Amino acid sequence: MADVDREKYEKFIQSHPKGHFMQSLKWAEVKSNWLNEIITVKDNQGNIKGAMSLLIRKLPFVNYTIYYNVFPSWTGVRYT
């Protein structure tokens, strides 16, 4: 999460119609035994247009598992 503005990310997730508490950084803190990575897509002005939170965990016998439990929040994308 080196170049992700945490405050902007939280505001985006909270205000987006597809935002969900399980995409919040606070949820990632609850899942403390998982690594959290945030993916964002920004426009030319630096505004977040899409985002998702990934939870990553090393599991026995299967190496790593990546988990996201709700659809990512993308502006201008229709889910079908």
C-alpha positions as CSV (number, residue, x, y, z in Angstrom):
1,M,0.0,0.0,0.0
2,A,2.9,2.3,-0.6
3,D,1.3,4.7,-2.9
4,V,-2.3,4.4,-1.7
5,D,-3.7,7.4,0.2
6,R,-5.5,5.5,3.1
7,E,-7.9,8.4,3.8
8,K,-8.9,8.8,0.1
9,Y,-9.3,5.0,-0.2
10,E,-11.6,4.9,2.9
11,K,-13.7,7.9,1.6
12,F,-14.0,6.2,-1.8
13,I,-15.2,2.9,-0.3
14,Q,-17.6,4.6,2.1
15,S,-19.2,6.8,-0.6
16,H,-19.3,4.3,-3.5
17,P,-22.6,2.5,-4.1
18,K,-20.8,-0.8,-4.3
19,G,-18.6,0.0,-1.3
20,H,-18.7,-2.5,1.6
21,F,-17.3,-2.7,5.1
22,M,-15.3,-5.7,4.2
23,Q,-13.4,-3.5,1.7
24,S,-12.5,-1.2,4.5
25,L,-9.0,-0.9,5.9
26,K,-10.6,-1.4,9.3
27,W,-11.8,-4.8,8.3
28,A,-8.2,-5.7,7.2
29,E,-7.1,-4.8,10.7
30,V,-9.6,-7.3,12.1
31,K,-8.0,-9.9,9.8
32,S,-4.6,-9.3,11.4
33,N,-3.2,-12.7,10.4
34,W,-3.7,-11.8,6.7
35,L,-1.6,-9.5,4.5
36,N,-3.7,-6.7,3.1
37,E,-3.1,-5.2,-0.4
38,I,-5.1,-2.4,-1.9
39,I,-5.5,-2.0,-5.6
40,T,-6.7,1.3,-7.0
41,V,-7.3,2.8,-10.4
42,K,-6.9,6.5,-10.7
43,D,-7.8,9.1,-13.3
44,N,-5.3,11.6,-14.6
45,Q,-6.1,14.0,-11.7
46,G,-5.3,11.3,-9.1
47,N,-9.0,10.6,-8.2
48,I,-9.7,7.0,-7.3
49,K,-12.0,5.5,-9.9
50,G,-11.8,1.9,-8.8
51,A,-10.6,0.0,-5.8
52,M,-10.5,-3.4,-4.1
53,S,-9.0,-4.9,-1.0
54,L,-7.2,-8.2,-1.2
55,L,-6.5,-10.4,1.8
56,I,-3.5,-12.7,1.3
57,R,-2.6,-15.6,3.6
58,K,-0.1,-18.4,3.5
59,L,-1.9,-21.7,4.0
60,P,-0.4,-25.1,4.6
61,F,0.0,-27.3,1.5
62,V,-1.4,-24.7,-0.9
63,N,1.2,-21.9,-0.5
64,Y,-0.8,-18.6,-0.7
65,T,-4.5,-17.9,-1.0
66,I,-5.9,-14.5,-2.1
67,Y,-9.3,-13.6,-0.9
68,Y,-11.8,-10.9,-1.6
69,N,-15.3,-11.4,-0.4
70,V,-17.3,-8.7,-2.3
71,F,-17.1,-7.2,-5.7
72,P,-14.6,-4.4,-6.1
73,S,-15.9,-0.9,-6.3
74,W,-15.4,0.5,-9.8
75,T,-17.0,3.7,-11.1
76,G,-18.6,3.4,-14.5
77,V,-18.6,-0.4,-14.5
78,R,-21.8,-2.4,-14.6
79,Y,-22.0,-5.7,-12.8
80,T,-24.1,-8.4,-14.4
